[in-house]
């Protein structure tokens, strides 16, 4: 992975984490938190979309996939925090 790909990957993670934070709690998690939530969300979203047979392409598709995955991740974390 070259530097440009890494920067795009981190930018997509930051945008997806920020969007998920806005939707779920009305604010982001800071730059590093947004990137972490977005990257984990990309993995979760890719897995979930794969199970449903949905394929996405391009930059917008990557952001949508990562954001949906981040939303799923935040829902699960919120549920686990309530039960603990």
NUVEX-732932 format. One record per atom (N, C-alpha, C, O): residue number from 1; atom name; x, y, z. Coordinates in nm, 2 decimals. Layout:
N
nr | atom | X | Y | Z
NUM | CA | X | Y | Z .
...
***
This chain:
84
nr | atom | X | Y | Z
1 | N | 0.09 | -0.12 | 0.00 .
1 | CA | 0.00 | 0.00 | 0.00 .
1 | C | 0.09 | 0.12 | 0.00 .
1 | O | 0.18 | 0.14 | 0.09 .
2 | N | 0.07 | 0.21 | -0.10 .
2 | CA | 0.15 | 0.33 | -0.10 .
2 | C | 0.09 | 0.44 | -0.01 .
2 | O | -0.02 | 0.42 | 0.04 .
3 | N | 0.16 | 0.55 | -0.01 .
3 | CA | 0.12 | 0.66 | 0.08 .
3 | C | -0.02 | 0.72 | 0.05 .
3 | O | -0.10 | 0.75 | 0.13 .
4 | N | -0.04 | 0.73 | -0.08 .
4 | CA | -0.17 | 0.79 | -0.13 .
4 | C | -0.28 | 0.70 | -0.09 .
4 | O | -0.39 | 0.75 | -0.04 .
5 | N | -0.27 | 0.57 | -0.11 .
5 | CA | -0.38 | 0.47 | -0.07 .
5 | C | -0.40 | 0.48 | 0.08 .
5 | O | -0.51 | 0.47 | 0.13 .
6 | N | -0.29 | 0.49 | 0.16 .
6 | CA | -0.31 | 0.49 | 0.30 .
6 | C | -0.38 | 0.62 | 0.35 .
6 | O | -0.47 | 0.61 | 0.43 .
7 | N | -0.35 | 0.73 | 0.29 .
7 | CA | -0.42 | 0.86 | 0.32 .
7 | C | -0.56 | 0.85 | 0.28 .
7 | O | -0.65 | 0.90 | 0.36 .
8 | N | -0.60 | 0.79 | 0.17 .
8 | CA | -0.74 | 0.78 | 0.13 .
8 | C | -0.81 | 0.69 | 0.23 .
8 | O | -0.92 | 0.72 | 0.26 .
9 | N | -0.75 | 0.58 | 0.26 .
9 | CA | -0.80 | 0.48 | 0.36 .
9 | C | -0.83 | 0.55 | 0.49 .
9 | O | -0.94 | 0.53 | 0.55 .
10 | N | -0.74 | 0.63 | 0.54 .
10 | CA | -0.76 | 0.70 | 0.67 .
10 | C | -0.87 | 0.81 | 0.66 .
10 | O | -0.94 | 0.83 | 0.75 .
11 | N | -0.87 | 0.88 | 0.54 .
11 | CA | -0.97 | 0.98 | 0.52 .
11 | C | -1.11 | 0.92 | 0.52 .
11 | O | -1.21 | 0.98 | 0.57 .
12 | N | -1.13 | 0.81 | 0.45 .
12 | CA | -1.26 | 0.74 | 0.44 .
12 | C | -1.30 | 0.70 | 0.58 .
12 | O | -1.41 | 0.71 | 0.62 .
13 | N | -1.20 | 0.64 | 0.66 .
13 | CA | -1.23 | 0.60 | 0.80 .
13 | C | -1.27 | 0.72 | 0.88 .
13 | O | -1.37 | 0.71 | 0.96 .
14 | N | -1.21 | 0.84 | 0.87 .
14 | CA | -1.24 | 0.95 | 0.94 .
14 | C | -1.38 | 1.01 | 0.91 .
14 | O | -1.46 | 1.04 | 1.00 .
15 | N | -1.41 | 1.01 | 0.78 .
15 | CA | -1.54 | 1.06 | 0.74 .
15 | C | -1.65 | 0.97 | 0.79 .
15 | O | -1.75 | 1.01 | 0.84 .
16 | N | -1.63 | 0.84 | 0.77 .
16 | CA | -1.73 | 0.74 | 0.81 .
16 | C | -1.75 | 0.74 | 0.96 .
16 | O | -1.87 | 0.74 | 1.01 .
17 | N | -1.65 | 0.75 | 1.04 .
17 | CA | -1.66 | 0.76 | 1.18 .
17 | C | -1.73 | 0.89 | 1.23 .
17 | O | -1.81 | 0.88 | 1.32 .
18 | N | -1.70 | 1.00 | 1.16 .
18 | CA | -1.76 | 1.12 | 1.19 .
18 | C | -1.91 | 1.12 | 1.16 .
18 | O | -1.99 | 1.16 | 1.25 .
19 | N | -1.95 | 1.07 | 1.05 .
19 | CA | -2.09 | 1.06 | 1.01 .
19 | C | -2.16 | 0.97 | 1.11 .
19 | O | -2.27 | 1.00 | 1.15 .
20 | N | -2.10 | 0.85 | 1.14 .
20 | CA | -2.17 | 0.76 | 1.24 .
20 | C | -2.18 | 0.83 | 1.37 .
20 | O | -2.29 | 0.81 | 1.44 .
21 | N | -2.08 | 0.90 | 1.42 .
21 | CA | -2.09 | 0.97 | 1.54 .
21 | C | -2.20 | 1.08 | 1.54 .
21 | O | -2.27 | 1.10 | 1.64 .
22 | N | -2.22 | 1.15 | 1.43 .
22 | CA | -2.32 | 1.25 | 1.42 .
22 | C | -2.46 | 1.18 | 1.43 .
22 | O | -2.55 | 1.23 | 1.50 .
23 | N | -2.48 | 1.07 | 1.36 .
23 | CA | -2.61 | 1.00 | 1.36 .
23 | C | -2.64 | 0.94 | 1.49 .
23 | O | -2.75 | 0.95 | 1.54 .
24 | N | -2.54 | 0.88 | 1.56 .
24 | CA | -2.57 | 0.81 | 1.68 .
24 | C | -2.57 | 0.89 | 1.81 .
24 | O | -2.65 | 0.86 | 1.90 .
25 | N | -2.49 | 0.99 | 1.81 .
25 | CA | -2.49 | 1.07 | 1.94 .
25 | C | -2.47 | 1.22 | 1.92 .
25 | O | -2.46 | 1.29 | 2.02 .
26 | N | -2.49 | 1.26 | 1.80 .
26 | CA | -2.49 | 1.41 | 1.78 .
26 | C | -2.35 | 1.47 | 1.77 .
26 | O | -2.34 | 1.60 | 1.77 .
27 | N | -2.24 | 1.40 | 1.77 .
27 | CA | -2.11 | 1.45 | 1.76 .
27 | C | -2.01 | 1.35 | 1.72 .
27 | O | -2.04 | 1.23 | 1.73 .
28 | N | -1.89 | 1.39 | 1.68 .
28 | CA | -1.79 | 1.29 | 1.64 .
28 | C | -1.71 | 1.25 | 1.76 .
28 | O | -1.75 | 1.28 | 1.88 .
29 | N | -1.61 | 1.17 | 1.74 .
29 | CA | -1.53 | 1.11 | 1.85 .
29 | C | -1.38 | 1.17 | 1.85 .
29 | O | -1.30 | 1.11 | 1.91 .
30 | N | -1.36 | 1.28 | 1.78 .
30 | CA | -1.23 | 1.33 | 1.76 .
30 | C | -1.16 | 1.26 | 1.64 .
30 | O | -1.21 | 1.16 | 1.60 .
31 | N | -1.06 | 1.31 | 1.59 .
31 | CA | -1.00 | 1.26 | 1.47 .
31 | C | -0.95 | 1.12 | 1.48 .
31 | O | -0.99 | 1.04 | 1.39 .
32 | N | -0.88 | 1.08 | 1.58 .
32 | CA | -0.83 | 0.95 | 1.60 .
32 | C | -0.95 | 0.85 | 1.62 .
32 | O | -0.95 | 0.74 | 1.57 .
33 | N | -1.04 | 0.89 | 1.71 .
33 | CA | -1.16 | 0.81 | 1.74 .
33 | C | -1.24 | 0.78 | 1.61 .
33 | O | -1.29 | 0.67 | 1.59 .
34 | N | -1.26 | 0.89 | 1.53 .
34 | CA | -1.34 | 0.87 | 1.41 .
34 | C | -1.27 | 0.78 | 1.31 .
34 | O | -1.33 | 0.69 | 1.25 .
35 | N | -1.14 | 0.79 | 1.30 .
35 | CA | -1.06 | 0.70 | 1.21 .
35 | C | -1.08 | 0.55 | 1.26 .
35 | O | -1.10 | 0.46 | 1.18 .
36 | N | -1.06 | 0.53 | 1.39 .
36 | CA | -1.07 | 0.39 | 1.44 .
36 | C | -1.21 | 0.34 | 1.42 .
36 | O | -1.23 | 0.23 | 1.37 .
37 | N | -1.31 | 0.42 | 1.45 .
37 | CA | -1.45 | 0.37 | 1.44 .
37 | C | -1.48 | 0.35 | 1.29 .
37 | O | -1.54 | 0.25 | 1.25 .
38 | N | -1.43 | 0.43 | 1.20 .
38 | CA | -1.45 | 0.42 | 1.06 .
38 | C | -1.38 | 0.30 | 1.00 .
38 | O | -1.44 | 0.23 | 0.91 .
39 | N | -1.26 | 0.27 | 1.04 .
39 | CA | -1.19 | 0.16 | 0.99 .
39 | C | -1.25 | 0.02 | 1.03 .
39 | O | -1.27 | -0.07 | 0.95 .
40 | N | -1.29 | 0.02 | 1.16 .
40 | CA | -1.35 | -0.10 | 1.21 .
40 | C | -1.49 | -0.11 | 1.14 .
40 | O | -1.54 | -0.22 | 1.11 .
41 | N | -1.56 | 0.00 | 1.13 .
41 | CA | -1.69 | 0.00 | 1.06 .
41 | C | -1.68 | -0.04 | 0.91 .
41 | O | -1.77 | -0.11 | 0.86 .
42 | N | -1.57 | -0.01 | 0.85 .
42 | CA | -1.55 | -0.06 | 0.71 .
42 | C | -1.54 | -0.21 | 0.70 .
42 | O | -1.60 | -0.27 | 0.61 .
43 | N | -1.48 | -0.27 | 0.80 .
43 | CA | -1.47 | -0.42 | 0.81 .
43 | C | -1.61 | -0.48 | 0.83 .
43 | O | -1.65 | -0.57 | 0.77 .
44 | N | -1.68 | -0.42 | 0.93 .
44 | CA | -1.81 | -0.47 | 0.97 .
44 | C | -1.91 | -0.45 | 0.85 .
44 | O | -1.98 | -0.54 | 0.82 .
45 | N | -1.90 | -0.33 | 0.79 .
45 | CA | -1.99 | -0.30 | 0.68 .
45 | C | -1.96 | -0.39 | 0.56 .
45 | O | -2.06 | -0.44 | 0.49 .
46 | N | -1.84 | -0.42 | 0.53 .
46 | CA | -1.80 | -0.51 | 0.42 .
46 | C | -1.85 | -0.65 | 0.44 .
46 | O | -1.90 | -0.71 | 0.35 .
47 | N | -1.84 | -0.69 | 0.57 .
47 | CA | -1.89 | -0.82 | 0.60 .
47 | C | -2.04 | -0.83 | 0.59 .
47 | O | -2.10 | -0.92 | 0.53 .
48 | N | -2.11 | -0.73 | 0.65 .
48 | CA | -2.26 | -0.72 | 0.64 .
48 | C | -2.31 | -0.71 | 0.50 .
48 | O | -2.40 | -0.78 | 0.46 .
49 | N | -2.25 | -0.63 | 0.42 .
49 | CA | -2.29 | -0.61 | 0.28 .
49 | C | -2.27 | -0.74 | 0.20 .
49 | O | -2.34 | -0.78 | 0.12 .
50 | N | -2.16 | -0.81 | 0.23 .
50 | CA | -2.12 | -0.93 | 0.17 .
50 | C | -2.23 | -1.04 | 0.20 .
50 | O | -2.27 | -1.12 | 0.11 .
51 | N | -2.27 | -1.05 | 0.33 .
51 | CA | -2.38 | -1.14 | 0.36 .
51 | C | -2.51 | -1.11 | 0.29 .
51 | O | -2.58 | -1.21 | 0.25 .
52 | N | -2.53 | -0.99 | 0.26 .
52 | CA | -2.66 | -0.95 | 0.20 .
52 | C | -2.64 | -0.95 | 0.04 .
52 | O | -2.74 | -0.93 | -0.03 .
53 | N | -2.52 | -0.97 | -0.01 .
53 | CA | -2.50 | -0.98 | -0.15 .
53 | C | -2.49 | -0.84 | -0.21 .
53 | O | -2.51 | -0.83 | -0.33 .
54 | N | -2.47 | -0.74 | -0.14 .
54 | CA | -2.46 | -0.60 | -0.19 .
54 | C | -2.31 | -0.57 | -0.22 .
54 | O | -2.22 | -0.59 | -0.13 .
55 | N | -2.29 | -0.52 | -0.33 .
55 | CA | -2.15 | -0.47 | -0.37 .
55 | C | -2.15 | -0.32 | -0.39 .
55 | O | -2.25 | -0.27 | -0.45 .
56 | N | -2.05 | -0.26 | -0.35 .
56 | CA | -2.04 | -0.11 | -0.37 .
56 | C | -1.90 | -0.09 | -0.44 .
56 | O | -1.81 | -0.16 | -0.42 .
57 | N | -1.90 | 0.02 | -0.52 .
57 | CA | -1.77 | 0.05 | -0.58 .
57 | C | -1.75 | 0.20 | -0.57 .
57 | O | -1.84 | 0.28 | -0.55 .
58 | N | -1.63 | 0.24 | -0.58 .
58 | CA | -1.59 | 0.38 | -0.58 .
58 | C | -1.58 | 0.44 | -0.44 .
58 | O | -1.60 | 0.37 | -0.34 .
59 | N | -1.55 | 0.57 | -0.44 .
59 | CA | -1.52 | 0.64 | -0.32 .
59 | C | -1.65 | 0.65 | -0.24 .
59 | O | -1.65 | 0.62 | -0.12 .
60 | N | -1.76 | 0.69 | -0.30 .
60 | CA | -1.89 | 0.70 | -0.23 .
60 | C | -1.94 | 0.57 | -0.17 .
60 | O | -1.99 | 0.56 | -0.06 .
61 | N | -1.92 | 0.46 | -0.25 .
61 | CA | -1.96 | 0.33 | -0.20 .
61 | C | -1.88 | 0.29 | -0.08 .
61 | O | -1.93 | 0.23 | 0.01 .
62 | N | -1.75 | 0.32 | -0.08 .
62 | CA | -1.66 | 0.29 | 0.03 .
62 | C | -1.71 | 0.37 | 0.16 .
62 | O | -1.71 | 0.31 | 0.27 .
63 | N | -1.74 | 0.49 | 0.14 .
63 | CA | -1.79 | 0.58 | 0.25 .
63 | C | -1.92 | 0.52 | 0.31 .
63 | O | -1.94 | 0.52 | 0.43 .
64 | N | -2.01 | 0.49 | 0.22 .
64 | CA | -2.14 | 0.43 | 0.26 .
64 | C | -2.12 | 0.30 | 0.34 .
64 | O | -2.18 | 0.28 | 0.44 .
65 | N | -2.04 | 0.21 | 0.28 .
65 | CA | -2.01 | 0.08 | 0.35 .
65 | C | -1.95 | 0.10 | 0.48 .
65 | O | -2.00 | 0.04 | 0.58 .
66 | N | -1.85 | 0.19 | 0.49 .
66 | CA | -1.78 | 0.21 | 0.62 .
66 | C | -1.88 | 0.28 | 0.72 .
66 | O | -1.87 | 0.25 | 0.84 .
67 | N | -1.96 | 0.37 | 0.67 .
67 | CA | -2.05 | 0.44 | 0.76 .
67 | C | -2.16 | 0.35 | 0.82 .
67 | O | -2.19 | 0.35 | 0.94 .
68 | N | -2.22 | 0.26 | 0.73 .
68 | CA | -2.32 | 0.17 | 0.78 .
68 | C | -2.25 | 0.07 | 0.88 .
68 | O | -2.31 | 0.04 | 0.98 .
69 | N | -2.13 | 0.03 | 0.85 .
69 | CA | -2.06 | -0.06 | 0.94 .
69 | C | -2.03 | 0.00 | 1.07 .
69 | O | -2.04 | -0.06 | 1.18 .
70 | N | -2.00 | 0.13 | 1.07 .
70 | CA | -1.97 | 0.21 | 1.19 .
70 | C | -2.10 | 0.22 | 1.27 .
70 | O | -2.09 | 0.22 | 1.40 .
71 | N | -2.21 | 0.25 | 1.20 .
71 | CA | -2.34 | 0.26 | 1.27 .
71 | C | -2.37 | 0.12 | 1.34 .
71 | O | -2.42 | 0.12 | 1.46 .
72 | N | -2.35 | 0.01 | 1.27 .
72 | CA | -2.37 | -0.12 | 1.33 .
72 | C | -2.28 | -0.14 | 1.45 .
72 | O | -2.33 | -0.18 | 1.56 .
73 | N | -2.16 | -0.10 | 1.44 .
73 | CA | -2.06 | -0.11 | 1.55 .
73 | C | -2.10 | -0.03 | 1.67 .
73 | O | -2.10 | -0.08 | 1.78 .
74 | N | -2.15 | 0.09 | 1.65 .
74 | CA | -2.19 | 0.18 | 1.76 .
74 | C | -2.32 | 0.13 | 1.82 .
74 | O | -2.33 | 0.14 | 1.94 .
75 | N | -2.41 | 0.07 | 1.74 .
75 | CA | -2.53 | 0.01 | 1.80 .
75 | C | -2.49 | -0.11 | 1.89 .
75 | O | -2.55 | -0.12 | 2.00 .
76 | N | -2.40 | -0.19 | 1.85 .
76 | CA | -2.36 | -0.31 | 1.93 .
76 | C | -2.29 | -0.26 | 2.06 .
76 | O | -2.32 | -0.31 | 2.16 .
77 | N | -2.20 | -0.16 | 2.04 .
77 | CA | -2.13 | -0.11 | 2.16 .
77 | C | -2.23 | -0.05 | 2.26 .
77 | O | -2.22 | -0.07 | 2.38 .
78 | N | -2.32 | 0.03 | 2.21 .
78 | CA | -2.42 | 0.09 | 2.29 .
78 | C | -2.51 | -0.01 | 2.37 .
78 | O | -2.54 | 0.01 | 2.48 .
79 | N | -2.54 | -0.12 | 2.29 .
79 | CA | -2.62 | -0.22 | 2.36 .
79 | C | -2.54 | -0.29 | 2.47 .
79 | O | -2.59 | -0.32 | 2.57 .
80 | N | -2.42 | -0.32 | 2.44 .
80 | CA | -2.33 | -0.39 | 2.54 .
80 | C | -2.31 | -0.30 | 2.66 .
80 | O | -2.30 | -0.35 | 2.77 .
81 | N | -2.30 | -0.17 | 2.64 .
81 | CA | -2.28 | -0.08 | 2.75 .
81 | C | -2.40 | -0.07 | 2.84 .
81 | O | -2.39 | -0.06 | 2.96 .
82 | N | -2.52 | -0.08 | 2.78 .
82 | CA | -2.64 | -0.08 | 2.86 .
82 | C | -2.66 | -0.21 | 2.94 .
82 | O | -2.71 | -0.20 | 3.05 .
83 | N | -2.62 | -0.32 | 2.89 .
83 | CA | -2.64 | -0.45 | 2.96 .
83 | C | -2.53 | -0.47 | 3.06 .
83 | O | -2.55 | -0.55 | 3.15 .
84 | N | -2.42 | -0.40 | 3.05 .
84 | CA | -2.31 | -0.42 | 3.15 .
84 | C | -2.33 | -0.35 | 3.28 .
84 | O | -2.25 | -0.35 | 3.37 .
***
